[in-house]
Amino acid sequence: MTNVFLAMIKFQSVEELNKKFDEVNIIFDKAYWKVKSFSYVYGNSIFFNSKDEEGNYLYPLNVTVNADVKADKIIEEVKKSRDIDAHISSRTGSTNVFTVMAKYKTLEDLPQVIDGINLTFDSAYNSLKA
């Protein structure tokens, strides 16, 4: 994904333009790393406070799988083994990307939940590929 921002730059002469571009780039770079650091330290809860009816936090997770197995078959297989609500979110020639709302109780649980979901998709893909 790419985010595109429009920055309005005020300057008096063209000679100032390179310096102004540098200032804008530094500001965006600092903002990016600040948000990325918060996301890494605090996880998804820094941006999403949504919970399901059982009180689980929800984390939007993208899982990428090779496209040589049909996406609907993978979703079917995943749902057989776990209670996961998965949807195809994008396709390319070689991959399918699924979006899953991962459910977790505490931030410490999140890495294990993500690993479990990835392993479930991997197992589903491998069983259908065989």
SERO-4910 file (N, C-alpha, C, O; in steps of 0.05 Angstrom, whole numbers):
BEGIN
 pado doro    nc1    nc2    nc3   cac1   cac2   cac3    cc1    cc2    cc3    oc1    oc2    oc3
  Met    A     17    -24      0      0      0      0     17     25      0     40     25     11
  Thr    A      7     45    -12     21     71    -13      2     92     -4    -21     93    -14
  Asn    A     11    110     13     -5    133     20      7    157      5     31    160      3
  Val    A    -11    174     -5     -2    198    -19    -12    222     -4    -36    224      2
  Phe    A      6    240      2     -1    264     17      5    288     -1     24    288    -16
  Leu    A    -11    308      2     -7    334    -11      3    354      9    -11    359     29
  Ala    A     26    364      5     38    384     23     39    411      9     49    413    -14
  Met    A     28    431     21     29    458     10     54    472     21     57    475     45
  Ile    A     71    480      3     97    492     11     97    522      3     91    529    -19
  Lys    A    103    539     23    105    567     17    135    574     15    151    567     32
  Phe    A    141    588     -6    169    597    -10    169    623    -26    151    629    -41
  Gln    A    191    638    -23    194    663    -36    209    661    -63    202    675    -82
  Ser    A    229    643    -64    244    640    -89    249    610    -94    249    594    -76
  Val    A    255    603   -119    260    576   -127    284    564   -112    286    540   -108
  Glu    A    303    581   -105    327    572    -90    319    559    -63    335    542    -53
  Glu    A    297    566    -52    288    555    -26    275    527    -29    272    513     -9
  Leu    A    268    520    -53    251    497    -57    264    471    -47    251    455    -34
  Asn    A    289    466    -53    302    441    -44    302    439    -13    297    418     -2
  Lys    A    308    461      0    308    462     29    280    456     39    277    442     59
  Lys    A    260    467     27    232    463     35    224    434     31    210    422     48
  Phe    A    232    422      9    226    393      4    239    376     26    227    357     36
  Asp    A    264    383     33    278    368     54    263    370     80    260    350     95
  Glu    A    253    394     87    238    398    112    213    381    112    207    368    132
  Val    A    198    381     90    174    365     88    180    335     91    166    321    105
  Asn    A    201    326     77    208    298     78    216    290    107    209    268    116
  Ile    A    230    307    121    238    301    148    214    299    166    212    282    183
  Ile    A    195    318    163    171    318    179    155    292    175    147    279    194
  Phe    A    151    284    150    136    259    144    151    235    153    139    216    163
  Asp    A    178    235    151    194    212    160    191    209    190    188    187    200
  Lys    A    193    231    205    190    230    234    162    220    242    159    204    260
  Ala    A    142    230    229    114    222    235    110    192    229     98    178    245
  Tyr    A    121    183    207    119    155    199    131    137    221    119    117    230
  Trp    A    155    143    229    169    126    248    157    128    276    158    109    291
  Lys    A    145    151    283    132    153    308    107    135    309    103    120    328
  Val    A     91    136    288     67    119    286     76     89    285     64     72    298
  Lys    A     96     83    269    105     55    266    115     45    293    110     22    300
  Ser    A    129     61    308    139     53    335    116     48    354    116     28    368
  Phe    A     97     66    355     73     62    372     59     36    364     50     21    382
  Ser    A     56     32    338     42      8    329     57    -17    338     45    -37    346
  Tyr    A     84    -16    336    100    -39    344     98    -44    374     96    -67    383
  Val    A    100    -23    390    100    -26    419     72    -32    430     69    -49    447
  Tyr    A     52    -17    420     25    -20    431      7    -37    414    -16    -43    422
  Gly    A     16    -46    391      0    -63    374    -23    -47    363    -24    -22    363
  Asn    A    -42    -62    353    -65    -50    340    -82    -33    358    -97    -16    348
  Ser    A    -81    -37    383    -98    -22    402    -93      8    401   -110     24    409
  Ile    A    -69     16    391    -64     45    389    -82     58    368    -88     82    370
  Phe    A    -91     42    348   -108     53    327   -137     43    329   -155     57    321
  Phe    A   -141     18    338   -168      6    338   -175     -1    367   -160    -15    380
  Asn    A   -198      8    376   -207      0    402   -233    -17    399   -249    -19    417
  Ser    A   -236    -28    375   -261    -43    370   -259    -70    384   -238    -83    384
  Lys    A   -282    -78    394   -284   -104    407   -309   -118    396   -328   -106    387
  Asp    A   -308   -145    398   -332   -160    390   -350   -163    414   -345   -152    435
  Glu    A   -373   -177    410   -393   -180    431   -383   -195    455   -394   -193    477
  Glu    A   -361   -211    451   -350   -226    474   -327   -212    488   -315   -222    506
  Gly    A   -322   -187    480   -301   -171    493   -273   -175    482   -254   -166    494
  Asn    A   -270   -189    459   -244   -193    446   -237   -168    430   -254   -156    417
  Tyr    A   -212   -160    431   -202   -139    413   -200   -151    385   -196   -175    382
  Leu    A   -203   -134    365   -202   -142    338   -178   -130    324   -174   -106    326
  Tyr    A   -164   -146    309   -140   -137    295   -142   -145    266   -144   -169    260
  Pro    A   -143   -126    247   -145   -133    219   -119   -145    209    -98   -131    209
  Leu    A   -119   -170    201    -95   -184    193    -98   -192    164   -118   -203    155
  Asn    A    -77   -187    148    -76   -196    120    -59   -220    118    -36   -221    129
  Val    A    -69   -241    105    -54   -266    101    -51   -270     71    -71   -270     56
  Thr    A    -26   -274     61    -21   -278     33    -15   -308     28      1   -320     42
  Val    A    -29   -319      7    -26   -347      0    -23   -348    -30    -34   -332    -45
  Asn    A     -7   -368    -40     -5   -372    -68    -32   -375    -81    -50   -387    -69
  Ala    A    -35   -366   -106    -61   -366   -119    -66   -392   -136    -86   -393   -150
  Asp    A    -49   -411   -134    -53   -436   -149    -75   -454   -137    -82   -474   -148
  Val    A    -86   -446   -114   -109   -458   -102   -130   -437   -100   -125   -414    -91
  Lys    A   -155   -443   -108   -176   -424   -109   -182   -412    -81   -182   -426    -61
  Ala    A   -186   -386    -80   -190   -372    -55   -214   -383    -39   -213   -386    -15
  Asp    A   -236   -388    -53   -260   -398    -39   -255   -425    -26   -267   -431     -5
  Lys    A   -238   -442    -38   -232   -468    -27   -215   -464     -1   -218   -479     18
  Ile    A   -197   -445     -2   -180   -440     22   -198   -430     45   -195   -439     67
  Ile    A   -216   -411     38   -234   -401     59   -250   -423     71   -254   -425     96
  Glu    A   -261   -441     54   -276   -464     63   -260   -481     82   -270   -489    104
  Glu    A   -236   -487     74   -218   -505     90   -211   -492    117   -210   -505    137
  Val    A   -205   -466    116   -198   -451    141   -221   -452    160   -217   -456    184
  Lys    A   -246   -447    150   -269   -447    167   -275   -474    180   -287   -476    201
  Lys    A   -266   -496    167   -270   -523    178   -253   -527    203   -262   -540    222
  Ser    A   -229   -515    203   -211   -521    225   -212   -500    247   -205   -506    270
  Arg    A   -221   -476    241   -222   -455    261   -245   -437    256   -255   -434    233
  Asp    A   -254   -423    277   -275   -404    274   -262   -377    265   -258   -359    281
  Ile    A   -256   -376    239   -243   -352    228   -261   -341    207   -270   -355    189
  Asp    A   -267   -315    208   -282   -301    188   -262   -289    168   -251   -267    174
  Ala    A   -258   -302    146   -238   -293    126   -252   -284    101   -272   -296     92
  His    A   -241   -264     88   -251   -254     62   -227   -249     44   -206   -240     53
  Ile    A   -231   -254     18   -211   -247     -1   -210   -217     -4   -231   -205     -9
  Ser    A   -187   -204     -1   -186   -175     -4   -172   -166    -29   -177   -144    -38
  Ser    A   -154   -183    -40   -142   -176    -66   -130   -200    -79   -124   -220    -65
  Arg    A   -127   -199   -105   -115   -220   -120    -95   -209   -140    -99   -187   -152
  Thr    A    -74   -223   -143    -55   -217   -165    -53   -242   -181    -67   -262   -176
  Gly    A    -35   -243   -200    -31   -267   -216    -20   -290   -200    -26   -313   -206
  Ser    A     -5   -284   -179      8   -306   -164     -1   -309   -135      5   -329   -122
  Thr    A    -15   -289   -124    -23   -291    -96    -52   -282    -91    -63   -266   -106
  Asn    A    -63   -293    -70    -89   -284    -59    -83   -272    -32    -68   -284    -16
  Val    A    -95   -249    -26    -92   -237      0   -120   -238     14   -140   -228      4
  Phe    A   -119   -250     38   -144   -252     54   -142   -233     77   -121   -228     88
  Thr    A   -165   -222     85   -167   -206    109   -182   -221    130   -204   -231    125
  Val    A   -171   -222    154   -183   -236    177   -184   -216    200   -164   -202    205
  Met    A   -206   -215    215   -207   -200    239   -197   -218    262   -213   -234    273
  Ala    A   -172   -216    269   -161   -233    290   -171   -224    317   -173   -200    322
  Lys    A   -179   -243    334   -190   -236    360   -169   -243    381   -157   -264    381
  Tyr    A   -166   -224    400   -147   -229    422   -157   -215    447   -171   -195    446
  Lys    A   -148   -226    470   -157   -215    496   -138   -193    506   -146   -172    515
  Thr    A   -112   -199    505    -92   -180    514    -71   -177    491    -68   -194    474
  Leu    A    -56   -155    492    -36   -150    472    -15   -172    472     -4   -178    451
  Glu    A     -9   -184    495     10   -205    496      1   -230    480     18   -245    471
  Asp    A    -25   -233    477    -36   -256    462    -33   -253    432    -33   -273    417
  Leu    A    -31   -228    423    -32   -223    394    -12   -238    377    -20   -249    357
  Pro    A     14   -239    384     32   -254    367     24   -283    363     27   -294    341
  Gln    A     15   -296    385      7   -324    382    -18   -327    365    -21   -346    350
  Val    A    -37   -308    368    -61   -309    351    -54   -306    322    -64   -321    305
  Ile    A    -36   -287    316    -28   -283    288    -14   -308    277    -19   -317    255
  Asp    A      4   -319    293     18   -344    285     -2   -366    279      0   -381    260
  Gly    A    -22   -369    297    -42   -390    294    -58   -387    268    -64   -406    254
  Ile    A    -66   -362    262    -81   -357    238    -64   -363    213    -73   -375    194
  Asn    A    -39   -353    214    -21   -359    191    -17   -389    187    -17   -398    164
  Leu    A    -13   -404    209    -10   -433    206    -35   -446    196    -34   -466    181
  Thr    A    -58   -436    204    -84   -447    194    -86   -444    164    -94   -462    150
  Phe    A    -79   -420    154    -80   -415    125    -59   -432    111    -65   -443     89
  Asp    A    -36   -435    123    -15   -451    111    -23   -480    109    -19   -493     88
  Ser    A    -35   -490    130    -45   -518    130    -67   -522    110    -68   -543     95
  Ala    A    -85   -503    108   -107   -505     89    -96   -505     60   -104   -522     44
  Tyr    A    -78   -488     55    -65   -487     28    -51   -513     22    -55   -524      0
  Asn    A    -35   -523     40    -20   -547     35    -38   -572     32    -32   -589     16
  Ser    A    -59   -573     47    -77   -596     44    -92   -596     18    -98   -617      6
  Leu    A    -99   -572      8   -112   -570    -18    -93   -572    -41   -101   -581    -63
  Lys    A    -69   -565    -37    -48   -566    -58    -40   -595    -64    -33   -602    -86
  Ala    A    -41   -612    -43    -32   -640    -45    -49   -656    -63    -43   -680    -67
***
